[in-house]
Every structure is written in structure tokens, then in C-alpha cells.
Amino acid sequence: MEIKYQTVLNNNPVIKPTTGDMADGSDYSFILKPLTIEEIISLEATYNSGNQLPTALRELLFLAGKRCYVLDYGLNETQEEMQDDAREWLVRYGFSIPRPLFVIDVHRGSDVFLFVYLDEGVNDPIVYQADLDNNLDPRYSWIMNLQANLSSFVNARIDYLQRGINPY
């Protein structure tokens, strides 16, 4: 697969912080683990009606769909499990997102996840956050536009990690 959007991720399959809080003197390295094209096609069939995912998302999954050092996949063993869990959380908390989406990160248990919409018609979609905490101030939306497209979002987190700063 040609990488057009996730070039920083592609150029950094392993990161070993040497400065900052993440440089603890150990020999630990942060490593990406990819999905195969066949696994990506299966995700497209299940979560995007067989249509290709946006290019930046396909690239992300191709480079780091099993493990990404700047995205939290939670306790989920697979992308399918993460997608299904987030959809179950929506139902459990009484929320609905009527548009096709793909979850890219989960954190804070089952209260918060990051996602991209699949129907925007762009190759590098905007990242959104869904906060399902029922105690939120009702004046605020539970879906927030993070004002960054997927590749910029990933690049910013990589920059933090390379500088030894926790990317989350």
C-alpha cells in the first residue's frame, strides 16, 4: 500500500524516547503492529457496507491496526472488538450516532472514545471525541470535533512521544 497521509507513522515503526518523562533509562521501545489488507477489507465489509475506508484510516490500520503507540485500543484484542464495544456503550448509555463511524481510540473505561465519520467523502477525516459520561453539563455536546484530521492528530501525538512526553 502506498502511504500518502500517515507518512510520519510509516517513517517511525519504532520509537525509543531518549528525552523527557518517557525516557526512563530502560531499553523499552514503542512498536507498531499492522493489520493485513485482508483484515482491513473485512473491517470495511462489516463497518462501512463494503466501501473502502478513508485513505488515512486505511493507512493507519495497515501500519498500526493491531498496536499503535499513540492510540489506546483499550483491553480489546481486535479492531472488531473495539468497534463493537463502542457501539454497545452507545446503546448502554442511551446515545446514538446515526452516521457510519470508525473508532480509533478508547480510554477512561467505556466513557470516552475517539472516532472518525466514514461518510464525509474525504481521504483524511476529522477526529471526533464521544464522551458518554452521564454527569456532563447538559449545555455541552457529548460529541466534540477535535479540530484535527486523522493524520495531523496522529502526527501530533507522535511528536509528543518522540519528545518523551506522554501522548495521551
Secondary structure, 3 states (H helix, E strand, C coil): CCCCCCHHHHCCCEECCCCCCCCCCCCCCEECECCCHHHHHHHHHHHCCCCCCCHHHHHHHHHHCCECCCCCCCCCCCHHHHHHHHHHHHHHHCCCCCCCEEEEEEECCCCEEEEEECCCCCCCCEEEEEECCCCCCCCCCCEEEEEEEHHHHHHHHHHHHHCCCCCC
